[in-house]
Amino acid sequence: MKITSLFFLAFITLVSCQEPSPRKPTFQSNQLKIQASVERNKKINQSQQRLIAEAIKKDSLLNYQSSAYGYWFAIEKKAPTLSKPKTGDEVVFRYKIQNLSGETLYDEMELGNVNYLVDKEDLLPALRYAVKELKETEIGVFLVPSFLGYGYQGDGEKIGINQPLRFTIQLNSLKQNSNRLDSK
């Protein structure tokens, strides 16, 4: 019994005297997570583009055009040939938000007038791009995928997660910036 105890004590002493060896770091590639996110977003966008195409077919009274930014728009009420807003111009507009079925989520009374300095203030991407498509007094209808609207979070109230939307915007006034440097 004494010999077994001595061996056990000697073994514990040897093992406890060794320095701890550091653990090798675990490497997990974020590339896989990023690729999965990209694929998920592509599927969401394809699905929303199909919903937008269906909404366009149902709304045969308007002539929709696609934009380079990924939304579709039509001018509901045209104005005489006036210029469109450019960076630095001041605009006042009213708008309402609907789902693609036409159900009003927020009307003009709830949202009120928006005073906006074009491309100089923070604004929802859908509105920022849409305002520059309109002339003073025009009314436009904009069908936008969720990434230009309220995205993967919604607004927490009436607008859902990844919900494509229909914005109807009336550009009430346009005050051109007289000392605008970029006349593009």
N, C-alpha and C positions, 0 to 999 in steps of 0.2 A: 504494500500500500504506500509505503514511504517512497519507493522508487517511482511509482506512478505519479505521485504528487510532485516529486522533483522534476520529472519530465514535463508535466503540465505547466509548472511554474516557469521552467526554462523556455518552453514554447511561447507562453504568454509574454514573457520578457522580450524575446526576440521579435515577436510580431508587433508589440507596442512600441518598440524603439525605432521602427522604420518610419521615415517621413511619409506623409500622405502624398500619393501621386495625384497630380491635377487631372481632372476629368477632361477628356477631349471635348471641344465645343461641338454642339450639334449644328449642322448646317441645313437649313431648310430654304429652298429656293423660293423667293417671292414671285419668280417668273410664272410658276404654275398658278398661283393665286391671281396674278394679274391677267393671265391668259383666260382663266375661267371667268373673270369679271368682264373681260372684253367680249367673250362669247355670249354671256348672259345679256349684256347691253345690246349686242347686235340683234339677238332674238327679240328683245323688248322693242327695239326700234322698228324691226320688220313688222311685228304685230301691230304697232301703232300706225305705221304707214298704210297697212291694209285697212285699218279702221278709218283713216283719213280718206283713203280712196273710196270707200263705201259711202262716207258722208258727202263726198263730192258728187257721186252718182245720184244720190237722193236730192241734192240741191241743184237741180238742172237750170234754175233761173240765173245763176251766176256763172261767169266764165273764170275759172280758177287758173292761176299760173303758179309754177313752182319757183321757189327762190333758191339761191345758192346756199342758204343757211339751213335748209331742211324743212321749211314750212311751206304751206300753200296759201295763196291769198287771191281775193277778188275785190274789185272796187264796186261797191253797191251803189254809191251815189257819186258820180263824177263831177269834177269842178272844171271851170274854164282853165285854159292853159296857164297855170301859175307854177312857180318853182316849188320844189320839194325841200324839206328841211335838210340842212347840212350841219356839220360839226360847229358848235358854238351858237347856233340859232336858238331862240327861245320859242317854245311851243306850249300851247294849252290844249289838252284833249280830254275827252270823256270816253269811257269804255265800259263794256260789260263782258262778263265771262260766262260761257255756257259749256256744257259737255257737248260731245259730238252729236248727240241726239237732239240738241236744241233746248234742253232744259236749262233755265237760267240759274246759275250758282250765285253770282253777284251781279246786281244791276247797277246802272249808272248812278242812281241815287245813293246807294251804299258806298260806292267808290269815289264819287265826287269828281271835281275837275282836278287834273294833274298838270302842274306847271313843271316843265322839264327843260333843262339846258342840254341840248342834243349832244350826246357822247361825253358830257362833262359831269354827269351825275349818275349815281347808281340807280339802275332800274332793271326790272325783270327783262331778261334777254328778248323774249317774245315782243314785249312792248318797245324795247330799244330799237329793234330792227324794223318793226311794223311802222312806227311813226315816220321813218324815213322813206316809206313807200307812198305816203299820202301827200296830197296837195291841200292847201288851206280849204276848208269846208267839205272836203271829201269824207266819205264813210267807207271803210274797208272791213272785210271779213277775213280773218286770219285763222287757219287751222294749223295748230302747232303741236308737235310731239312733246312729250313730258320734259325732255332734257332742256327745252327752251322755256318751259313754264315752271312748274313747282317741283319737278323731278321726282326722285325716289322718296321724298318725304311728304309730299302734298303740302297743304297749308295747315293741317291739323284740325280743320273744321269741315268745309264743304268740298274741298278738292282732295281727291284720293291720291294714293301712292301710284306713281307712274301713269298718271291720267293725261291723255291728250286733250287739248282744249280748243274751244272756238272763241276767239276774241273779236268783238265788233267795236271798232274804234272810229271816233269822229274827231278829226283835227279841227278844232275851233279857231285857233289863231296861230299865226306864224310871224314872228318878229325876227327878221334877218339881222345877224350880227354885222354891223357896218365895218368893224375893224377885224374881220375874220381873215386870218393869215392863209388858210388853206381854202382855195376856191374850187376844190375838186368836186 
